[in-house]
Structure formats: structure tokens, C-alpha cells
Amino acid sequence: MKKLINSPDTVLADALAGISAAHSNQSVDTQTCVITRAGGPSVGKVALISGGGSGHEPLHGGFVGAGMLHAACPGEVFTSPVPDQMVAAAQAVNGGAGVVFIVKNYTGDVMNFQMAAELAADDGIEVATVLVDDDVAVKDSTWTAGRRGTGATVFVEKIAGAFAEQGAGLGEVAELGRRVNAASRSFAVALTACTTPAAGKPGFELAEDEMEVGVGIHGEPGRSREKLEPASAIVARSLDAIFADQPLAAGDETIVMVNGLGGTPLIELYVAYAEVAKYFAERGVRIARNLVGNYITSLDMAGVSLTVCKADEQMLALWDAPVNTPALRWGA
């Protein structure tokens, strides 16, 4: 294993020190392992909090900032944060209007965020939860009951974050977040496995001429293992799966994300996006907004995930609203 680390035991602490040093508009509490916006709570506004195991950067800490999250709770690599972190985050960013927990559907995350919601309620903080479960590859996995939560998390955090910034109420922000999740679907293909620092070796074996179709963001098995195909075929089979689960008609408007899993060069992601654009054009479905890059990764895994949100007018307007975070910035 070759990693730019000091020790497998200090990866999270060392990364948090780097985040603190790099981003003056964020505040990092190294004791509680919570990342918040600098400047304290947004008084009178709903606060958005998300979190999960580290290794998926820039998710979630990279999306803490104006127009998106108020706090992120990073756990150890591929390990859920603990309820005490989430409660500390809620206490730090609650501006009196309540907090929304945005939770990817993984068993540990769901359980710990639920416990945190109960503890926060005991402290007088009103909490609503948005569960993200957009991955159409498998119904259940080794990490979940039901679909996995993946790329749609970025869409929920951006659109619901903009709504909260405008002063929407707790129930309104949560309802919109759930609607964005319901309108979104994702599918991923891995070309190589990732290596966690603690394990020191790839999480699974994948031959040079093979790909894992429908892989999860921790390397969980997908639908099948196949011979490696050209980008055009990989994109087509991914979008076929997405469109089969949520049919899109000519004239529909969408937000599309072509996301690298951590070890894929940007040039290859643009190769994939060209195929995505062609696929949509052939069906008359409009890509109204897009992202191409690394937004929810799996350490050094090579591969790509595609996320499609069937967007309405409100979602597109909120997508365009100003955002200023380390990993997503426009209009600010």
C-alpha cells in the first residue's frame, strides 16, 4: 500500500487538521470531529447537517458553507460517525429554527442519526430527517436495508441548503429534500477496488480486464462482474438501469452528475459525459444542469457513478442559488 499518510491510525485527525488550515470559512472542532461554518449559527434559519464515514471526500465536509450544509460529521474511514458527534453539531449550528439531518441509507448511519435526533430533541432542538436512497443497482446490500444512498446526497444538500438559506421552515426544507431524493437515481461501475488505510490492501479482487457493475461506494458488490467495456457501453448500461427505474420522457428537465470515484482522471469523466449527453439527446431529455468531477468518492477506487435528478422549476432555481463551499461554489 502506498498512501500519503502519517499513520493509518491518525488519518481522520490529520485530515481535519488540514481542513482547518486550508479553509478559513470553516471551523473544525478536533475534539468532537465536527466541521461547521465559521461565524456560528444562522439565527432564525434551519440548519442542515450531514455526515458519514470518511473516504468519500469532498462529501460531506467539502460542502459545508453558505448555501449548503451548516455542519458535517466525519467518521473514521468507512465508519459511521457516532451520535455524540451529531448532537454536538446540532448544538453548534442550531439557530433556533431546528436542524435537518441528511442521512445516506447505510445501517450504521441511519441508527446513529436516529439516536442523535432523540438526544437532540431532549435538548430542545427540533430535528427532521431526510433519508437518501438513490442507488438503483441493488435492493439491499451488505451495508444497508434497502437501496444505498449515494450521489443524490449532493443534490439534496445543494437544493435543500439553498431553500434553508432563503428562510424556509423545517418541514418545508425536509419535504423538499425528500422530494429531491425521490426524483434522483444513481448507478456506479468500478474499474479497480479501493484500499482503506487500515486494511492496507484492496477491498476486493478485480482482474485487469474486469469491472464491477453496480458497485457501492464502499466497494460493496454490485449486480454483476463483467469484462471491461468501452465508456460508451458502460454509460449506456448505467443509464439503462436508471431510466428503467425512473422513466424519463422527451422534454423532461434533469440535473446530471458524472462523478469520479476517486481514482479516475478527469479526462475519462469527460469521455463519459460525452456519452451521457449523446444518450440524453437521443431521447429528447434535457440536461438542464450538470456536474462533472469528484463529488462523492470511494478513496482511490477507479470508476464512475452517474446520478440523474428529474428536476422541476423550483429545484432548478434553488440549484442556481449562490453557494460558497470548498467543493462547490458559484454565484457567491
PAKESE-695564 format. One record per residue: residue number from 1; residue in one letter; x, y, z of N, C-alpha, C in turn. Coordinates in steps of 0.1 Angstrom, whole numbers, always signed. Layout:
N
ATOM   seq   type    n_px    n_py    n_pz   ca_px   ca_py   ca_pz    c_px    c_py    c_pz
ATOM   NUM      A       X       Y       Z       X       Y       Z       X       Y       Z
...
END
This chain:
332
ATOM   seq   type    n_px    n_py    n_pz   ca_px   ca_py   ca_pz    c_px    c_py    c_pz
ATOM     1      M      +8     -12      +0      +0      +0      +0      +9     +12      +0
ATOM     2      K      +6     +21      -9     +13     +34      -9      +2     +45      -7
ATOM     3      K      +3     +52      +4      -6     +63      +8      +1     +75     +13
ATOM     4      L      -4     +87     +10      +2     +99     +16      -4    +101     +30
ATOM     5      I      +0     +93     +39      -5     +94     +53      +7     +94     +62
ATOM     6      N      +4     +97     +75     +14     +96     +86     +13     +82     +92
ATOM     7      S      +1     +78     +95      -2     +65    +101     -17     +62     +98
ATOM     8      P     -20     +49     +96     -34     +45     +94     -43     +49    +106
ATOM     9      D     -37     +51    +118     -45     +54    +130     -48     +69    +131
ATOM    10      T     -41     +77    +123     -43     +92    +125     -49     +99    +112
ATOM    11      V     -54     +91    +103     -58     +97     +90     -69    +107     +92
ATOM    12      L     -79    +104    +100     -90    +114    +102     -85    +127    +109
ATOM    13      A     -78    +125    +120     -73    +136    +127     -64    +145    +119
ATOM    14      D     -55    +139    +111     -46    +146    +103     -53    +153     +92
ATOM    15      A     -64    +147     +86     -72    +153     +76     -79    +165     +81
ATOM    16      L     -85    +164     +93     -92    +175     +99     -83    +187    +102
ATOM    17      A     -71    +184    +106     -61    +195    +108     -58    +202     +94
ATOM    18      G     -58    +194     +84     -56    +201     +71     -68    +209     +66
ATOM    19      I     -80    +204     +69     -92    +211     +65     -92    +225     +73
ATOM    20      S     -89    +224     +86     -89    +236     +94     -79    +246     +89
ATOM    21      A     -67    +241     +84     -57    +250     +79     -60    +256     +66
ATOM    22      A     -67    +248     +58     -70    +252     +44     -82    +262     +42
ATOM    23      H     -92    +261     +50    -104    +268     +47    -108    +277     +59
ATOM    24      S    -106    +290     +57    -109    +299     +68    -124    +302     +70
ATOM    25      N    -132    +298     +60    -146    +299     +62    -153    +287     +69
ATOM    26      Q    -144    +278     +74    -149    +267     +81    -143    +266     +95
ATOM    27      S    -150    +261    +105    -144    +259    +118    -144    +244    +121
ATOM    28      V    -133    +239    +125    -131    +224    +128    -129    +222    +143
ATOM    29      D    -138    +215    +149    -136    +211    +163    -130    +197    +163
ATOM    30      T    -117    +197    +166    -109    +184    +165    -113    +175    +177
ATOM    31      Q    -119    +180    +187    -123    +172    +199    -136    +164    +195
ATOM    32      T    -146    +171    +190    -158    +164    +186    -158    +158    +172
ATOM    33      C    -148    +162    +164    -147    +158    +150    -159    +164    +142
ATOM    34      V    -162    +176    +144    -173    +183    +137    -168    +195    +129
ATOM    35      I    -172    +196    +116    -169    +207    +108    -181    +216    +107
ATOM    36      T    -180    +229    +110    -191    +238    +109    -187    +250    +100
ATOM    37      R    -197    +258     +97    -194    +271     +91    -188    +280    +101
ATOM    38      A    -178    +288     +97    -172    +298    +106    -183    +309    +108
ATOM    39      G    -183    +315    +120    -192    +326    +123    -204    +322    +131
ATOM    40      G    -206    +309    +134    -217    +305    +143    -230    +302    +135
ATOM    41      P    -240    +299    +143    -253    +296    +137    -259    +307    +128
ATOM    42      S    -268    +303    +119    -276    +312    +111    -289    +314    +119
ATOM    43      V    -289    +325    +126    -300    +327    +136    -314    +328    +128
ATOM    44      G    -323    +320    +133    -337    +321    +127    -338    +312    +115
ATOM    45      K    -327    +305    +110    -328    +297     +98    -326    +282    +102
ATOM    46      V    -332    +274     +94    -330    +259     +95    -315    +256     +92
ATOM    47      A    -309    +247    +100    -296    +243     +97    -295    +228     +92
ATOM    48      L    -287    +226     +82    -285    +213     +76    -273    +206     +81
ATOM    49      I    -274    +194     +85    -262    +186     +90    -262    +173     +83
ATOM    50      S    -250    +169     +78    -249    +155     +73    -236    +149     +78
ATOM    51      G    -234    +137     +74    -222    +130     +78    -221    +116     +74
ATOM    52      G    -211    +109     +77    -209     +96     +73    -194     +92     +75
ATOM    53      G    -191     +80     +71    -177     +76     +72    -168     +84     +62
ATOM    54      S    -156     +87     +66    -146     +94     +58    -142     +85     +46
ATOM    55      G    -136     +91     +36    -132     +84     +24    -140     +87     +12
ATOM    56      H    -150     +96     +14    -159     +99      +3    -157    +114      -1
ATOM    57      E    -146    +120      +3    -144    +134      +1    -145    +138     -14
ATOM    58      P    -151    +150     -17    -154    +161      -7    -166    +159      +1
ATOM    59      L    -175    +149      -2    -186    +147      +8    -181    +144     +22
ATOM    60      H    -186    +149     +32    -196    +159     +34    -189    +173     +37
ATOM    61      G    -177    +172     +43    -171    +184     +48    -168    +194     +37
ATOM    62      G    -166    +190     +25    -164    +199     +14    -176    +207     +10
ATOM    63      F    -187    +203     +15    -200    +210     +12    -205    +218     +24
ATOM    64      V    -197    +221     +34    -201    +230     +45    -198    +244     +41
ATOM    65      G    -208    +252     +41    -206    +266     +37    -219    +272     +33
ATOM    66      A    -219    +285     +30    -231    +293     +27    -239    +286     +15
ATOM    67      G    -251    +284     +17    -260    +278      +6    -260    +263      +6
ATOM    68      M    -253    +257     +15    -253    +242     +15    -254    +237     +30
ATOM    69      L    -245    +229     +35    -245    +224     +48    -241    +234     +58
ATOM    70      H    -246    +233     +71    -241    +241     +82    -230    +233     +90
ATOM    71      A    -231    +220     +89    -222    +211     +97    -220    +198     +90
ATOM    72      A    -209    +192     +92    -206    +178     +88    -200    +170     +99
ATOM    73      C    -203    +157    +100    -198    +149    +110    -190    +137    +103
ATOM    74      P    -177    +138    +101    -170    +127     +95    -166    +116    +105
ATOM    75      G    -169    +104    +102    -165     +93    +110    -151     +88    +105
ATOM    76      E    -146     +78    +111    -134     +72    +106    -136     +66     +92
ATOM    77      V    -126     +62     +85    -128     +58     +72    -138     +47     +71
ATOM    78      F    -148     +49     +63    -159     +39     +60    -166     +35     +73
ATOM    79      T    -166     +43     +83    -172     +40     +96    -181     +52    +100
ATOM    80      S    -193     +48    +104    -203     +59    +107    -198     +68    +119
ATOM    81      P    -201     +81    +118    -199     +89    +130    -208     +85    +141
ATOM    82      V    -205     +89    +153    -212     +85    +165    -223     +95    +168
ATOM    83      P    -233     +92    +176    -244    +101    +179    -239    +114    +186
ATOM    84      D    -229    +112    +195    -224    +124    +202    -219    +135    +192
ATOM    85      Q    -213    +130    +181    -208    +140    +171    -220    +148    +165
ATOM    86      M    -230    +140    +162    -242    +147    +156    -249    +156    +165
ATOM    87      V    -250    +152    +178    -256    +161    +188    -247    +174    +189
ATOM    88      A    -234    +172    +190    -225    +184    +191    -227    +193    +179
ATOM    89      A    -229    +187    +167    -231    +195    +155    -244    +203    +156
ATOM    90      A    -255    +196    +161    -268    +202    +162    -267    +214    +172
ATOM    91      Q    -260    +212    +183    -259    +222    +193    -251    +234    +188
ATOM    92      A    -241    +231    +179    -233    +242    +174    -239    +250    +164
ATOM    93      V    -248    +245    +155    -254    +252    +144    -268    +255    +145
ATOM    94      N    -275    +250    +155    -290    +253    +156    -292    +268    +158
ATOM    95      G    -299    +274    +149    -302    +289    +150    -315    +292    +156
ATOM    96      G    -322    +281    +161    -335    +283    +167    -346    +278    +159
ATOM    97      A    -343    +275    +146    -354    +270    +137    -354    +255    +135
ATOM    98      G    -345    +248    +142    -344    +234    +140    -333    +229    +130
ATOM    99      V    -330    +217    +130    -320    +211    +121    -325    +200    +113
ATOM   100      V    -320    +198    +101    -323    +187     +92    -311    +178     +91
ATOM   101      F    -313    +165     +95    -303    +156     +93    -304    +149     +79
ATOM   102      I    -294    +150     +71    -294    +144     +57    -285    +131     +59
ATOM   103      V    -292    +119     +57    -286    +107     +61    -286     +97     +49
ATOM   104      K    -274     +93     +45    -273     +83     +34    -278     +69     +40
ATOM   105      N    -285     +62     +32    -290     +49     +37    -280     +38     +39
ATOM   106      Y    -273     +39     +50    -264     +28     +55    -268     +25     +69
ATOM   107      T    -268     +13     +73    -274      +8     +85    -268     +16     +97
ATOM   108      G    -255     +17     +98    -249     +24    +109    -252     +39    +110
ATOM   109      D    -252     +45     +98    -256     +60     +97    -270     +62    +102
ATOM   110      V    -279     +54     +97    -293     +55    +100    -296     +54    +115
ATOM   111      M    -290     +43    +121    -291     +41    +135    -286     +52    +143
ATOM   112      N    -274     +57    +140    -267     +67    +148    -274     +81    +147
ATOM   113      F    -278     +84    +135    -285     +97    +133    -299     +96    +140
ATOM   114      Q    -305     +85    +141    -318     +84    +148    -316     +86    +163
ATOM   115      M    -305     +80    +168    -302     +82    +182    -299     +96    +185
ATOM   116      A    -292    +102    +176    -288    +116    +178    -300    +125    +177
ATOM   117      A    -310    +122    +169    -322    +130    +168    -330    +130    +181
ATOM   118      E    -330    +118    +187    -337    +117    +200    -329    +125    +211
ATOM   119      L    -316    +124    +211    -308    +131    +221    -310    +146    +219
ATOM   120      A    -310    +151    +206    -311    +165    +203    -325    +170    +208
ATOM   121      A    -335    +162    +206    -348    +166    +210    -349    +168    +225
ATOM   122      D    -342    +159    +232    -341    +161    +247    -335    +174    +250
ATOM   123      D    -326    +179    +241    -320    +193    +244    -329    +204    +239
ATOM   124      G    -341    +201    +234    -350    +211    +229    -347    +215    +214
ATOM   125      I    -339    +207    +207    -337    +210    +193    -346    +202    +184
ATOM   126      E    -354    +208    +176    -363    +201    +167    -355    +196    +155
ATOM   127      V    -357    +183    +152    -350    +176    +142    -359    +170    +132
ATOM   128      A    -356    +172    +119    -362    +164    +108    -352    +157    +100
ATOM   129      T    -355    +145     +95    -345    +137     +88    -349    +134     +74
ATOM   130      V    -339    +135     +65    -341    +132     +51    -332    +120     +48
ATOM   131      L    -338    +109     +44    -330     +97     +41    -328     +96     +26
ATOM   132      V    -315     +94     +22    -311     +94      +8    -309     +79      +4
ATOM   133      D    -317     +74      -6    -315     +60     -10    -318     +59     -25
ATOM   134      D    -308     +65     -33    -310     +67     -47    -304     +56     -56
ATOM   135      D    -295     +47     -51    -288     +37     -59    -297     +26     -64
ATOM   136      V    -299     +25     -77    -308     +15     -82    -301      +2     -85
ATOM   137      A    -288      +1     -82    -281     -11     -86    -286     -24     -78
ATOM   138      V    -288     -23     -66    -293     -34     -58    -304     -30     -48
ATOM   139      K    -313     -39     -44    -323     -36     -35    -318     -35     -21
ATOM   140      D    -309     -44     -17    -303     -44      -4    -288     -47      -7
ATOM   141      S    -279     -44      +3    -265     -46      +2    -260     -51     +15
ATOM   142      T    -247     -54     +15    -241     -59     +28    -240     -47     +38
ATOM   143      W    -243     -35     +34    -242     -24     +43    -256     -18     +46
ATOM   144      T    -266     -22     +39    -279     -15     +40    -291     -24     +41
ATOM   145      A    -302     -19     +45    -315     -25     +43    -322     -15     +33
ATOM   146      G    -324     -20     +21    -329     -11     +10    -318      -5      +2
ATOM   147      R    -321      +4      -6    -312     +10     -15    -301     +18      -8
ATOM   148      R    -289     +18     -14    -278     +26      -8    -280     +41     -11
ATOM   149      G    -275     +50      -3    -275     +64      -5    -262     +68     -11
ATOM   150      T    -263     +74     -23    -250     +78     -30    -251     +92     -35
ATOM   151      G    -250     +94     -48    -248    +107     -54    -259    +117     -52
ATOM   152      A    -271    +112     -50    -282    +122     -48    -280    +130     -35
ATOM   153      T    -271    +125     -26    -269    +133     -14    -264    +147     -18
ATOM   154      V    -256    +148     -28    -251    +161     -32    -262    +170     -37
ATOM   155      F    -272    +164     -44    -283    +172     -49    -292    +177     -37
ATOM   156      V    -294    +167     -28    -303    +171     -16    -296    +182      -8
ATOM   157      E    -283    +181      -6    -276    +191      +2    -276    +204      -5
ATOM   158      K    -274    +205     -18    -274    +217     -25    -288    +224     -26
ATOM   159      I    -298    +217     -30    -311    +222     -32    -318    +226     -19
ATOM   160      A    -318    +216      -9    -324    +219      +4    -316    +230     +11
ATOM   161      G    -303    +230      +9    -294    +240     +16    -298    +254     +11
ATOM   162      A    -301    +256      -2    -305    +269      -8    -318    +273      -2
ATOM   163      F    -327    +263      -1    -341    +266      +5    -340    +271     +19
ATOM   164      A    -331    +264     +27    -329    +269     +41    -324    +283     +41
ATOM   165      E    -314    +285     +32    -308    +299     +32    -318    +310     +29
ATOM   166      Q    -329    +306     +22    -340    +316     +18    -349    +317     +30
ATOM   167      G    -348    +309     +41    -357    +311     +52    -368    +302     +53
ATOM   168      A    -368    +291     +45    -379    +281     +46    -379    +274     +59
ATOM   169      G    -391    +270     +63    -393    +263     +76    -387    +249     +76
ATOM   170      L    -387    +243     +88    -381    +230     +90    -388    +219     +81
ATOM   171      G    -401    +219     +82    -409    +209     +75    -408    +211     +60
ATOM   172      E    -407    +224     +55    -406    +227     +41    -392    +222     +36
ATOM   173      V    -382    +225     +43    -368    +221     +39    -367    +206     +38
ATOM   174      A    -372    +199     +48    -372    +184     +48    -380    +178     +37
ATOM   175      E    -392    +184     +35    -401    +179     +24    -394    +180     +11
ATOM   176      L    -388    +191      +8    -381    +193      -4    -369    +184      -6
ATOM   177      G    -362    +182      +5    -351    +172      +4    -355    +158      +1
ATOM   178      R    -367    +154      +7    -372    +141      +4    -377    +140     -11
ATOM   179      R    -382    +151     -16    -387    +152     -30    -375    +151     -40
ATOM   180      V    -364    +157     -36    -352    +157     -45    -347    +142     -45
ATOM   181      N    -347    +136     -33    -342    +122     -33    -351    +113     -41
ATOM   182      A    -364    +115     -40    -374    +107     -47    -372    +109     -62
ATOM   183      A    -367    +120     -66    -366    +123     -81    -353    +119     -86
ATOM   184      S    -344    +113     -78    -330    +111     -82    -327     +96     -82
ATOM   185      R    -318     +92     -92    -314     +78     -93    -299     +78     -96
ATOM   186      S    -292     +67     -91    -277     +66     -93    -274     +52     -97
ATOM   187      F    -262     +51    -103    -257     +38    -107    -241     +40    -109
ATOM   188      A    -234     +30    -104    -219     +31    -104    -212     +19    -110
ATOM   189      V    -201     +21    -116    -193     +10    -121    -178     +12    -117
ATOM   190      A    -172      +2    -111    -159      +2    -106    -149      -5    -116
ATOM   191      L    -138      +2    -118    -127      -4    -127    -116     -10    -118
ATOM   192      T    -114      -5    -106    -105     -11     -96    -111     -10     -82
ATOM   193      A    -106     -17     -73    -110     -17     -59    -103      -5     -52
ATOM   194      C    -109      -1     -41    -102      +9     -33     -94      +2     -21
ATOM   195      T     -85      +9     -16     -77      +4      -4     -79     +13      +8
ATOM   196      T     -84      +8     +18     -85     +16     +31     -72     +16     +38
ATOM   197      P     -68     +27     +44     -55     +27     +51     -54     +16     +62
ATOM   198      A     -64     +13     +69     -64      +3     +79     -61     -11     +74
ATOM   199      A     -68     -14     +63     -66     -27     +57     -53     -29     +50
ATOM   200      G     -49     -19     +43     -36     -19     +36     -36     -27     +23
ATOM   201      K     -48     -31     +19     -49     -39      +6     -62     -36      +0
ATOM   202      P     -64     -39     -13     -77     -36     -20     -88     -44     -13
ATOM   203      G    -100     -37     -13    -111     -43      -6    -117     -56     -13
ATOM   204      F    -114     -57     -26    -119     -69     -33    -109     -71     -45
ATOM   205      E    -110     -83     -51    -102     -86     -63    -109     -83     -75
ATOM   206      L    -102     -76     -84    -109     -73     -97     -97     -75    -108
ATOM   207      A     -99     -84    -117     -89     -86    -127     -87     -74    -136
ATOM   208      E     -76     -74    -143     -73     -62    -151     -83     -60    -162
ATOM   209      D     -90     -71    -167     -99     -69    -177    -114     -70    -172
ATOM   210      E    -116     -68    -159    -129     -69    -154    -134     -55    -148
ATOM   211      M    -147     -54    -146    -153     -43    -140    -165     -48    -131
ATOM   212      E    -167     -41    -120    -178     -44    -111    -190     -35    -114
ATOM   213      V    -201     -40    -119    -212     -33    -124    -222     -31    -112
ATOM   214      G    -225     -18    -109    -234     -15     -98    -228     -15     -85
ATOM   215      V    -215     -12     -84    -208     -12     -71    -212      -1     -62
ATOM   216      G    -211      -4     -49    -214      +7     -39    -202     +15     -36
ATOM   217      I    -204     +26     -28    -193     +35     -26    -183     +30     -15
ATOM   218      H    -185     +18      -9    -175     +12      -1    -169      +0      -8
ATOM   219      G    -173      -2     -20    -168     -14     -27    -177     -26     -26
ATOM   220      E    -189     -23     -20    -199     -34     -19    -202     -40     -33
ATOM   221      P    -204     -53     -33    -207     -59     -46    -219     -53     -53
ATOM   222      G    -219     -53     -67    -229     -47     -74    -238     -58     -80
ATOM   223      R    -243     -56     -92    -252     -65     -99    -244     -77    -105
ATOM   224      S    -232     -74    -110    -225     -85    -117    -211     -80    -119
ATOM   225      R    -202     -90    -122    -189     -87    -126    -187     -91    -141
ATOM   226      E    -183     -81    -149    -183     -83    -163    -169     -80    -169
ATOM   227      K    -167     -83    -181    -155     -79    -188    -155     -64    -191
ATOM   228      L    -144     -58    -190    -143     -43    -192    -148     -39    -206
ATOM   229      E    -156     -29    -206    -162     -24    -218    -158     -10    -221
ATOM   230      P    -160      -5    -234    -157      +9    -237    -166     +18    -228
ATOM   231      A    -162     +31    -227    -170     +41    -220    -184     +42    -225
ATOM   232      S    -186     +41    -238    -200     +42    -243    -209     +31    -238
ATOM   233      A    -204     +19    -237    -212      +8    -232    -214      +9    -217
ATOM   234      I    -204     +13    -210    -206     +15    -195    -216     +25    -192
ATOM   235      V    -216     +36    -199    -226     +47    -197    -240     +42    -201
ATOM   236      A    -241     +35    -212    -254     +31    -217    -260     +21    -207
ATOM   237      R    -252     +11    -202    -258      +2    -192    -262      +9    -179
ATOM   238      S    -254     +19    -175    -257     +26    -163    -270     +34    -165
ATOM   239      L    -271     +41    -176    -283     +49    -178    -295     +41    -181
ATOM   240      D    -293     +29    -187    -304     +20    -190    -310     +16    -176
ATOM   241      A    -302     +13    -166    -307      +9    -153    -314     +21    -146
ATOM   242      I    -309     +33    -148    -315     +45    -142    -329     +47    -148
ATOM   243      F    -329     +48    -162    -341     +50    -169    -352     +39    -167
ATOM   244      A    -347     +27    -165    -357     +16    -162    -364     +18    -149
ATOM   245      D    -357     +24    -139    -362     +26    -126    -371     +38    -125
ATOM   246      Q    -367     +49    -133    -374     +61    -133    -375     +66    -147
ATOM   247      P    -385     +62    -155    -386     +66    -169    -386     +81    -170
ATOM   248      L    -379     +86    -180    -378    +100    -184    -383    +101    -198
ATOM   249      A    -391    +112    -200    -397    +114    -213    -391    +126    -220
ATOM   250      A    -393    +126    -233    -388    +138    -241    -394    +150    -235
ATOM   251      G    -385    +160    -233    -389    +173    -227    -387    +174    -213
ATOM   252      D    -385    +163    -206    -382    +164    -192    -368    +171    -189
ATOM   253      E    -367    +178    -178    -355    +185    -175    -348    +178    -163
ATOM   254      T    -335    +177    -164    -327    +170    -154    -315    +177    -149
ATOM   255      I    -310    +173    -138    -297    +176    -133    -289    +163    -133
ATOM   256      V    -277    +163    -140    -269    +151    -141    -256    +153    -135
ATOM   257      M    -251    +143    -128    -238    +143    -123    -230    +131    -128
ATOM   258      V    -218    +134    -134    -209    +123    -137    -198    +125    -127
ATOM   259      N    -197    +115    -118    -189    +116    -106    -178    +105    -107
ATOM   260      G    -165    +110    -104    -154    +101    -103    -154     +94     -89
ATOM   261      L    -149     +82     -88    -149     +75     -75    -136     +77     -68
ATOM   262      G    -127     +85     -73    -115     +89     -65    -102     +86     -73
ATOM   263      G    -103     +76     -82     -91     +72     -89     -92     +74    -104
ATOM   264      T    -102     +81    -109    -105     +83    -123    -101     +97    -128
ATOM   265      P     -92     +97    -138     -88    +111    -143    -100    +118    -149
ATOM   266      L     -99    +131    -148    -110    +140    -152    -112    +138    -167
ATOM   267      I    -102    +136    -175    -104    +134    -189    -113    +122    -192
ATOM   268      E    -112    +112    -184    -121    +100    -186    -135    +103    -182
ATOM   269      L    -137    +112    -172    -150    +116    -168    -157    +124    -179
ATOM   270      Y    -149    +132    -186    -155    +140    -197    -158    +130    -209
ATOM   271      V    -150    +120    -211    -153    +110    -221    -167    +104    -217
ATOM   272      A    -169    +101    -205    -182     +95    -200    -193    +106    -202
ATOM   273      Y    -190    +119    -199    -201    +129    -200    -205    +130    -215
ATOM   274      A    -196    +129    -224    -199    +130    -238    -209    +119    -242
ATOM   275      E    -207    +107    -237    -217     +96    -239    -230     +99    -232
ATOM   276      V    -230    +104    -220    -242    +108    -213    -250    +118    -222
ATOM   277      A    -244    +128    -226    -250    +139    -234    -257    +133    -247
ATOM   278      K    -249    +124    -253    -255    +117    -265    -267    +109    -262
ATOM   279      Y    -266    +101    -251    -277     +93    -247    -290    +101    -244
ATOM   280      F    -288    +112    -237    -300    +121    -234    -305    +127    -247
ATOM   281      A    -296    +132    -255    -301    +139    -268    -309    +129    -276
ATOM   282      E    -305    +117    -277    -312    +107    -285    -326    +105    -280
ATOM   283      R    -329    +108    -267    -342    +105    -261    -350    +118    -259
ATOM   284      G    -343    +130    -262    -350    +142    -261    -351    +147    -247
ATOM   285      V    -344    +141    -238    -344    +145    -224    -333    +156    -222
ATOM   286      R    -337    +167    -216    -327    +178    -215    -319    +178    -202
ATOM   287      I    -306    +179    -204    -297    +181    -192    -297    +196    -189
ATOM   288      A    -304    +200    -179    -305    +215    -177    -293    +220    -169
ATOM   289      R    -288    +211    -160    -276    +215    -152    -268    +202    -151
ATOM   290      N    -254    +204    -149    -246    +192    -148    -234    +195    -139
ATOM   291      L    -229    +184    -134    -216    +184    -126    -208    +173    -132
ATOM   292      V    -195    +176    -134    -185    +166    -139    -173    +167    -130
ATOM   293      G    -170    +157    -122    -158    +158    -113    -160    +148    -102
ATOM   294      N    -152    +150     -91    -152    +141     -80    -160    +148     -68
ATOM   295      Y    -172    +142     -65    -181    +148     -55    -184    +139     -44
ATOM   296      I    -185    +126     -47    -187    +116     -37    -178    +104     -41
ATOM   297      T    -167    +102     -34    -157     +93     -39    -156     +80     -30
ATOM   298      S    -147     +71     -34    -145     +59     -26    -130     +57     -25
ATOM   299      L    -123     +66     -18    -109     +66     -16    -102     +67     -30
ATOM   300      D     -95     +56     -34     -88     +56     -47     -94     +47     -57
ATOM   301      M    -107     +44     -55    -113     +35     -65    -114     +42     -79
ATOM   302      A    -111     +34     -89    -113     +39    -103    -127     +35    -107
ATOM   303      G    -134     +44    -114    -147     +41    -119    -155     +54    -119
ATOM   304      V    -168     +52    -122    -177     +64    -124    -191     +61    -118
ATOM   305      S    -197     +71    -113    -211     +69    -109    -219     +80    -117
ATOM   306      L    -231     +77    -121    -240     +86    -127    -252     +88    -118
ATOM   307      T    -256    +101    -117    -268    +104    -109    -276    +114    -117
ATOM   308      V    -289    +111    -118    -299    +118    -126    -310    +123    -117
ATOM   309      C    -313    +136    -117    -325    +141    -109    -334    +147    -119
ATOM   310      K    -347    +142    -119    -357    +148    -127    -362    +161    -120
ATOM   311      A    -357    +172    -125    -359    +184    -118    -371    +192    -122
ATOM   312      D    -377    +199    -112    -388    +208    -115    -382    +222    -115
ATOM   313      E    -391    +232    -117    -387    +246    -118    -381    +251    -104
ATOM   314      Q    -387    +247     -93    -382    +251     -80    -368    +245     -78
ATOM   315      M    -366    +232     -81    -353    +226     -79    -342    +233     -87
ATOM   316      L    -345    +236    -100    -335    +243    -108    -332    +257    -103
ATOM   317      A    -342    +264     -98    -339    +277     -93    -331    +277     -80
ATOM   318      L    -333    +267     -72    -325    +265     -60    -311    +260     -63
ATOM   319      W    -310    +252     -73    -297    +247     -78    -288    +259     -82
ATOM   320      D    -295    +269     -88    -287    +281     -93    -284    +291     -82
ATOM   321      A    -290    +289     -71    -288    +299     -60    -273    +299     -56
ATOM   322      P    -268    +310     -51    -254    +311     -47    -250    +300     -37
ATOM   323      V    -238    +295     -39    -232    +286     -29    -218    +289     -28
ATOM   324      N    -212    +287     -16    -198    +290     -13    -193    +280      -4
ATOM   325      T    -188    +269      -9    -182    +258      -1    -169    +255      -7
ATOM   326      P    -160    +247      +0    -147    +244      -6    -149    +236     -19
ATOM   327      A    -159    +228     -20    -160    +219     -32    -171    +223     -42
ATOM   328      L    -179    +233     -39    -190    +237     -48    -191    +252     -46
ATOM   329      R    -190    +260     -57    -190    +274     -55    -195    +281     -68
ATOM   330      W    -206    +288     -67    -210    +297     -78    -219    +308     -73
ATOM   331      G    -219    +319     -80    -228    +330     -77    -226    +337     -64
ATOM   332      A    -215    +333     -57    -212    +339     -44    -201    +349     -45
END
